């Protein structure tokens, strides 16, 4: 049996999950595997369609339950703007995250900018808000689409630097 890079990544993510007190079931691992493998945001229904060949009994409700668990354990992010989910680039530690989402090609960049995090904290404090959600989603046109629309990306996430 050949071990794929995705399998190694899934093993590492499962270890993180266990350290956080979670249990990675077969279906949770399958959902996470499709997100890691796809490297782009996927909706629950897209995930269901990808999982159906291997598990015909999978339902949208079961996919949503898996996604809720994976989000709660910091392995996956929910993108409100696109109503989709993406594997976390930095699951080893909790963090505030900023997403840059291209509205033309769908590519997503996950960033972890401490200055942006601090600015949102200050803003919340100044306006009397106790923030419980620190995700920032910014939409626009990515560099590839802006420079050469004919060579626009394929919707795959680009790792942050």
C-alpha positions in Angstrom: 0.0 0.0 0.0 1.4 3.4 -1.0 1.1 6.2 1.5 0.0 9.4 -0.3 0.9 12.9 0.9 -2.8 13.4 1.7 -2.7 10.3 3.9 0.2 11.6 5.8 -1.5 15.0 6.2 -4.7 13.2 7.4 -2.7 11.2 10.0 -1.2 14.4 11.3 -4.6 16.1 11.5 -6.0 13.1 13.3 -3.3 13.4 15.9 -4.1 17.1 16.4 -7.8 16.2 16.7 -7.0 13.5 19.4 -4.9 16.0 21.3 -7.9 18.3 21.4 -10.1 15.6 22.8 -11.8 14.7 19.6 -12.4 11.4 17.9 -11.8 11.1 14.1 -14.5 8.8 12.7 -14.3 7.2 9.3 -16.8 9.7 7.9 -15.1 12.7 9.5 -11.8 11.6 8.0 -13.3 11.1 4.6 -14.8 14.7 4.7 -11.5 16.1 5.8 -9.7 14.1 3.2 -11.7 15.6 0.4 -11.0 19.1 1.7 -7.3 18.4 2.0 -7.2 16.7 -1.4 -9.2 19.4 -3.1 -7.2 22.3 -1.8 -10.1 24.6 -2.5 -13.3 25.6 -0.8 -16.1 23.0 -1.1 -19.8 23.2 -0.2 -21.4 20.5 1.9 -23.3 19.3 -1.2 -20.1 19.2 -3.3 -18.5 17.1 -0.5 -21.5 14.8 -0.5 -21.2 14.3 -4.2 -17.5 13.5 -3.9 -18.1 11.0 -1.0 -21.1 9.2 -2.7 -19.0 6.9 -4.9 -17.3 5.5 -1.7 -20.3 5.8 0.6 -23.7 5.9 -1.1 -25.5 6.4 2.2 -23.8 9.8 2.9 -26.4 12.6 3.4 -26.1 16.4 3.5 -27.0 16.2 7.2 -24.1 13.7 7.9 -21.7 15.9 6.0 -22.8 19.0 8.0 -22.3 17.1 11.3 -18.8 16.2 10.2 -18.1 19.7 9.1 -19.4 21.1 12.4 -17.0 18.8 14.3 -14.0 19.6 12.1 -14.7 23.4 12.5 -15.1 23.1 16.2 -11.7 21.3 16.4 -9.9 23.9 14.3 -9.2 21.6 11.4 -11.5 23.3 8.9 -12.8 26.9 8.3 -16.2 27.9 7.2 -16.2 30.7 4.6 -19.4 32.7 5.2 -19.0 34.6 1.9 -19.1 31.6 -0.3 -21.0 29.2 2.1 -18.2 26.7 1.7 -15.5 25.0 3.8 -11.7 24.8 3.4 -9.0 22.8 5.3 -7.1 25.0 7.7 -3.5 25.8 6.7 -2.4 26.2 10.3 -4.3 23.6 12.3 -1.5 23.1 14.8 -2.5 26.2 16.8 -5.7 28.3 17.3 -5.5 31.6 15.4 -7.6 34.4 14.1 -7.6 34.1 10.3 -8.1 36.4 7.4 -9.2 35.0 4.0 -8.7 36.7 0.7 -11.3 35.4 -1.8 -11.1 36.0 -5.5 -14.7 36.6 -6.8 -13.6 35.8 -10.3 -11.7 32.4 -10.0 -12.7 31.4 -6.5 -9.1 31.0 -5.2 -8.7 31.5 -1.5 -5.6 32.6 0.5 -5.5 32.0 4.2 -3.5 34.5 6.1 -2.6 34.9 9.8 -1.7 38.5 10.1 -1.2 39.6 13.8 -1.6 43.3 12.9 -5.1 42.6 11.4 -6.0 40.5 14.4 -4.9 43.3 16.8 -6.8 46.0 14.8 -10.0 44.0 14.9 -9.6 43.5 18.7 -9.0 47.2 19.2 -12.0 48.0 17.0 -14.3 45.7 18.9 -13.0 47.0 22.3 -13.4 50.6 21.2 -17.0 50.0 20.1 -17.9 47.9 23.2 -18.0 44.5 21.5 -16.7 41.3 23.0 -15.7 39.5 19.8 -16.3 35.8 19.6 -15.7 35.4 15.9 -12.3 36.7 14.6 -12.5 35.6 11.0 -12.1 38.3 8.4 -13.2 37.6 4.8 -12.0 40.0 2.1 -13.2 39.6 -1.5 -11.7 41.0 -4.6 -9.7 40.0 -7.7 -6.5 37.9 -7.2 -3.3 38.9 -8.8 -3.6 36.3 -11.5 -7.1 37.3 -12.6 -6.1 41.0 -12.4 -3.0 40.5 -14.5 -4.1 37.9 -17.0 -7.8 37.1 -16.8 -7.3 34.3 -19.5 -5.0 32.5 -17.0 -7.3 32.8 -14.0 -6.8 30.3 -11.3 -8.7 27.1 -10.8 -10.2 28.0 -7.5 -7.5 26.2 -5.5 -6.3 27.8 -2.3 -2.9 29.3 -2.4 -0.9 28.8 0.8 0.0 32.0 2.6 3.7 33.0 2.9 
